[in-house]
Structures are given as C-alpha cells and as structure tokens.
C-alpha cells in the first residue's frame, strides 16, 4: 500500500509591515514554474488564536501598498516573475 507524505510548502520570500504581509510562493504548473503573491493580515480571534484574513481595514491599506510594492520589486528586479515579453514592456513603463 502506498502512503502519501505531506510536504509543507515554504514561501520563497515574505515581506511584513506589522500585521500585514506579502508572501511570495513558487508554483509549478503545466507550462513551468511561476510565482504568486498572497496578501494577508494576521489577527487574534476571540479565543486568542492567531488567524489570517485577506480582508483589510482602511488603516491597513498603506501597509498593504508597501508590502505589495516590495514583493513587486523583488519579483521584477530579480526576474523571478518569469514575465513574458508583453509583461516586460509593461514593467518598463511602470519603472
């Protein structure tokens, strides 16, 4: 009988500003590997357990912008984003 071992994926990079974080993940798809970014806010629930959410309050938005910018910089400047030619042209316009 075969047993599956669960492998916990670890993030490639994490940017944090207080309770807000942007986590860069490396993914494998049918056309090769690609990177994705997950934005979350950490909080404690009523029973004091740590949880995360992808919902942000108005005061969180400057930190969301900061960590998203850092993740973008990491991916764009290190070419980890595996961008296509059209994406590269768009990036050059932004930079």
WOBEL-V662301 format. One record per residue. N is the residue number from 1. PHI is phi in whole degrees, -180 to 180 (NA if undefined). OMEGA is omega in whole degrees, -180 to 180 (* if undefined). Layout:
N|PHI|OMEGA + N|PHI|OMEGA
This chain:
1|NA|179 + 2|-89|175 + 3|-118|179 + 4|-92|174 + 5|-95|177 + 6|-80|176 + 7|-111|-180 + 8|-85|180 + 9|-76|177 + 10|-104|-180 + 11|-68|176 + 12|-74|-177 + 13|-157|178 + 14|-137|177 + 15|-115|-174 + 16|-133|172 + 17|-137|-176 + 18|66|-179 + 19|-84|-176 + 20|-98|178 + 21|-141|172 + 22|-119|-177 + 23|-111|178 + 24|-95|-180 + 25|-115|173 + 26|-97|-178 + 27|-122|175 + 28|-111|179 + 29|-121|-179 + 30|-65|-179 + 31|-102|180 + 32|114|-178 + 33|-88|177 + 34|-150|179 + 35|-110|173 + 36|-136|-178 + 37|-124|178 + 38|-113|177 + 39|-103|-179 + 40|-142|172 + 41|-123|178 + 42|-91|178 + 43|-157|175 + 44|-103|178 + 45|-82|-177 + 46|-62|179 + 47|-95|176 + 48|67|176 + 49|-90|178 + 50|-73|179 + 51|-134|173 + 52|-128|178 + 53|-143|175 + 54|-106|176 + 55|-103|-175 + 56|-123|175 + 57|-89|-177 + 58|-58|-180 + 59|-73|177 + 60|-80|-170 + 61|-59|176 + 62|-62|178 + 63|-71|175 + 64|-60|179 + 65|-62|-179 + 66|-65|-178 + 67|-69|176 + 68|-66|178 + 69|-64|178 + 70|-65|178 + 71|-65|177 + 72|-61|179 + 73|-60|180 + 74|-59|-177 + 75|-72|-176 + 76|-72|-175 + 77|-79|180 + 78|-99|179 + 79|60|175 + 80|-77|-176 + 81|-72|180 + 82|51|-175 + 83|-79|175 + 84|-83|-179 + 85|-62|180 + 86|-67|177 + 87|-65|179 + 88|-63|177 + 89|-62|179 + 90|-65|178 + 91|-62|-180 + 92|-62|177 + 93|-65|-179 + 94|-70|-177 + 95|-85|*
